[in-house]
Amino acid sequence: MNANDKKLIRPRPSTILASAVIAGTVIAGTAAMPGDAATASAAVSASSAGSQDAGSQAAGSQAAGLGDGNADPSPKYAAPATLSDLEYPTTISHRGGADVHPEESMEGFLASAKDGFLPEMDIQFLEDGTPVLNHDDTADRTLNGASGKIRDLSREEWDQATIKHPAGGDPAPTVTLEELLDELGGDVVMVPEIKPGATSAEVDQVLDEFDKRGLADSLIVQSFDFAAAKTIAERGYTSLYLTGASLPEESFDEIADAGIDWIGPSTKLPKKDMHKLDKAGFHVAPYTLGTAKDGHRLPGWIDGFFTDDAWTD
């Protein structure tokens, strides 16, 4: 059987956690077993004699643990958790690092977040309206086991498909928007794009999902459609207006009045025009550079950049 034909099983984080807890309990219980009956008897006697003091000490220890401000666990991800934590220029891992990991896969999103980059993804819709993550309107370039328009795929077809690896490695499971938010929502700043062609109702559907999870402080939501970018801002989200190789048709005042904070021009836009956007007060983040090394060669006033390989610096 070809690796691309294998149906990949999606392990749930809760299952993994439960297994780890069970294993830890078994190990701890085994370590606490007495070596013989005499030892056990002595342990019981000692426990009985000091039960009141031990109970008080245990209660005190638990109370201290619950209120202990000294614990400082390492953050789960190196990527910033909120927009106020951003440092500039910020590296946006385009499609989760499409030159390194399967495009728009959980593998790529998690790797990006772990190493300090903002995961970027594209939102399309299935036949039943389920928001899913895929750049193209069609499945053929990126997926195994599915073809045709994303909007024509059933949820079952989507779940059975896999994402091709850019270097011929193991394919990855497809990802829905819900699965992504369950995994990373609120933990890292993400940069989702609502793709052109989405209806106003679909834009609201996505933003409603963000609202339900309270993600306004951890998302930069992008669109090539000015009306959608305006709606994103009106709904209280940081909005990134994607443009092309020339300055946008809208005036700078019109864009600013719409509440849009970021503009993402093509790297083909002349640097002097990018500088105009910067001087007008926008955060400027051009797309798409080959590697992070290319991004770090940009002028110092650039606030971010999209790259398909955030790891080559």
Protein Blocks (a to p, Z undefined) as FASTA:
>chain_A
ZZklpccddddfklmmmmmmmmmmmmmmmmmpcfbfklmmmmmmmmmmmmmmmmmmmmmm
mmmmmmmckbccddfbfbdfbfklpccdddddehhiamlmcghiaklmmmmmmnopacdd
dddddfkopacddfblbfklmpghiacjfklpcfklmmmpccddfklpacdddddfklmm
mmmgokaccdddddehiafklmmmmmmmmmmnopmlmcccddfblklmmmmmmnopacdd
dddfbdcfbdfklmmmnopabdcddfklcfklmmmmmmnopacdddddfblmlmmmpcfk
bgbdcdfblkbZZ
